[in-house]
Amino acid sequence: MSQRCCWARAGRCSTRAAQLLLAGLAERRRARGYAAYAMTLQAAAVFGPVLGLALLNVGYWLVALTAAGLWITAALLFSLLRHVPRARAGDEAAIGVRTALRDRIFMWFVAVSLPARLLTDQAAVVVPLGGGDPTAVTVFAYVLAIVSAAVQPWCAAGSRAERPGVLRVGLLCAAGGYLLLAAGAGHRPVGLIAVAVLQGLAGGLLKPAVFQTVARLAPLSRYGTYLGVQAFLSGLLAFAGGTAVSRLFEYGPQGAAAALTALALVACAAAAATRALPGREAQVVPYVGVSGGPLDLRPKP
């Protein structure tokens, strides 16, 4: 348990650190950078298990050693970034949280996007809970990751991910996937692939939409705080909702159908509440790149 807690903490910290650095870039670079970041994550999700199984044939020690080496490499890459924004003191962080909570535009978006993490996380949980065999679950996971990665260049082009329609379509795709599962489509190969495509589209659209919109709404000096508030609240809902879904699946087919229908209704309600939000004017960020020279983060004409 302690090992899993350490892995989870390391993963979340590195994810937020990467997103914070991406949020400080100019609009075009931010969109393209997040697309490359998301595609890398999906590629790791596809090839990581294959590499792990191959290394496991030699011994678990090699799996652990390789994982440790990858974490050390990631830490070294982060260390190449110099003069990144300093960590804020405790009182400054508290002021930032209060500022975010009082920002009505931002909090409206948080309320609308709150189910996004729950919907994307449960896609990989409900299929195994529904009794899918290991081969079907593996195919489902691979198709979902491939579709999610394939949609990233489209989201990055022209900063489409910031448009409210992208968030709405992502939520509706998630709702459609859960409704298909509730109807029993997951027990047939074609139906399961259709669900994987819908859930892959949902994850591929929702994640960049949430990130890009939060980065656009946040004041320049509060990127990290705004991202943290949204991640914290969505994480609470994902934890509570995931627990409720798992408990409902324990009651058999009727409970599973109720859980899947509830997830679809939550997605539809959030999609109905999605609307366009005003942004903030672009500003120059005093970041310094690897070479030591300042990065011009203003939007290009």
PEZINOR-V185863 format. One line per field, one symbol per residue. ss: DSSP state (H for helix, E for strand, C for the rest). burial: b if it has 16 or more other ideal C-beta (glycine too) atoms within 10 Angstrom, else e. Layout:
ss=???
burial=???
//
This chain:
ss=CHHHHHHHHHHHHHHHHHHHHHHCCCHHHHHHHHHHHHHHHHHHHHHHHHHHHHHHCCCHHHHHHHHHHHHHHHHHHHHCCCCCCCCCCHHHHHHHHHHHHHCHHHHHHHHHHCHHHHHHHHHHHHHHHCCCCHHHHHHHHHHHHHHHHHCHHHHHHHHHHHCHHHHHHHHHHHHHHHHHHHCCHHHCHHHHHHHHHHHHHHHHHHHHHHHHHHHHHCCHHHHHHHHHHHHHHHHHHHHHHHHHHHHHHCCCHHHHHHHHHHHHHHHHHHHHHCCCCCCCCCCCCCCECCCCCECCCCCCC
burial=eeeeeeeeeeeeeeeeebbbbbbbbbbebbbbbbbebbbebbeebeeeeeeeeebeeeeeeebeeeeeeeeeeeeeeeeeeeeeeeeeeeeeeeebbebbeebeebbebbebbbbbbbbbbbbbebbeebebeeebbebbbbbbbbbbbebbeebbeebbbbbbebbbbbbbbbbbbbbbbbeebbeeeeebbbbbbbbbbbbbbbbbbbbbbbbbbbebebbbbbbbbbbebbeeebeebbeebeebbeeeeeebbebbbbbbebbbebbeebeeeeeeeeeebebeeeeeeebebeeee
//
